[in-house]
Amino acid sequence: MNQALGIFEIRSKVGAIVAADAMVKAADVTIADFNLVGSGVISVMVEGEVAAVNAAIESAKMSVGNMAEIISINVIARPHDEVSKILK
């Protein structure tokens, strides 16, 4: 995995869909995973170039606004190759 990985967790399915839409529209990223974590928490993972992933995550944060509770936001610039095994 040569690309950056962005992780956006939110407590709302609608909020997660809005965030995912904002991320792919804002930057050249692809959705790597859309996962129901539990208790209403949804995790959306995107991958792409570091700058694109950062822009996508910021766009998601701005688009969701006060719609729902953002649980966690993280960008891993250069994840180890072993991390890609988790996503498959």
C-alpha positions in Angstrom: 0.0 0.0 0.0 1.8 3.1 -1.2 -1.1 5.5 -0.7 -2.3 7.3 2.4 -5.2 6.0 4.3 -7.9 8.3 5.8 -10.3 7.1 8.5 -13.5 9.0 9.4 -15.8 7.6 12.1 -19.2 9.1 12.8 -22.3 8.2 14.7 -24.8 8.4 11.9 -25.4 6.4 8.7 -26.7 9.4 6.9 -23.7 11.4 8.2 -21.3 8.7 7.0 -22.9 8.8 3.5 -22.7 12.6 3.4 -19.1 12.4 4.5 -18.2 9.7 1.9 -19.8 11.8 -0.8 -17.9 14.9 0.2 -14.6 13.1 0.4 -14.8 11.6 -3.2 -16.0 14.9 -4.6 -13.4 17.0 -2.9 -10.3 15.1 -3.8 -8.9 12.2 -5.9 -9.5 9.5 -3.4 -11.3 6.1 -3.5 -13.4 4.6 -0.8 -11.5 1.6 0.6 -14.1 0.6 3.2 -17.5 1.6 4.6 -18.1 -0.4 7.8 -20.8 -0.5 10.5 -18.7 -0.6 13.7 -21.7 -0.9 16.1 -23.9 1.3 18.3 -24.6 3.5 15.3 -20.9 4.2 14.5 -19.9 4.0 10.9 -16.3 4.0 9.7 -15.4 5.3 6.2 -11.9 4.7 4.9 -10.5 6.4 1.9 -7.1 6.1 0.2 -5.1 8.3 -2.2 -2.2 10.7 -2.1 -1.5 12.2 1.3 -2.6 15.7 0.3 -5.8 14.4 -1.3 -6.6 12.3 1.7 -6.1 15.3 4.0 -8.3 17.4 1.8 -11.0 14.7 1.7 -11.0 14.3 5.4 -11.3 18.1 6.0 -14.1 18.3 3.4 -16.0 15.5 5.2 -15.5 17.3 8.5 -16.9 20.5 7.1 -19.8 18.9 5.3 -21.1 16.9 8.2 -20.9 20.0 10.5 -23.4 19.5 13.4 -25.3 16.7 11.6 -23.9 14.0 13.8 -21.2 13.2 16.4 -17.8 12.7 14.8 -16.1 9.9 16.7 -12.6 9.8 15.2 -10.6 11.2 12.3 -7.2 9.9 11.4 -4.8 10.1 8.4 -2.0 7.5 8.0 0.5 9.0 5.5 2.3 5.8 4.6 0.8 2.7 6.2 2.9 -0.4 6.2 2.1 -3.1 3.7 0.7 -5.3 6.4 -2.1 -2.8 7.0 -3.6 -3.6 3.6 -4.3 -7.2 4.8 -6.8 -5.8 7.3 -8.8 -4.1 4.5 -9.1 -7.3 2.4 
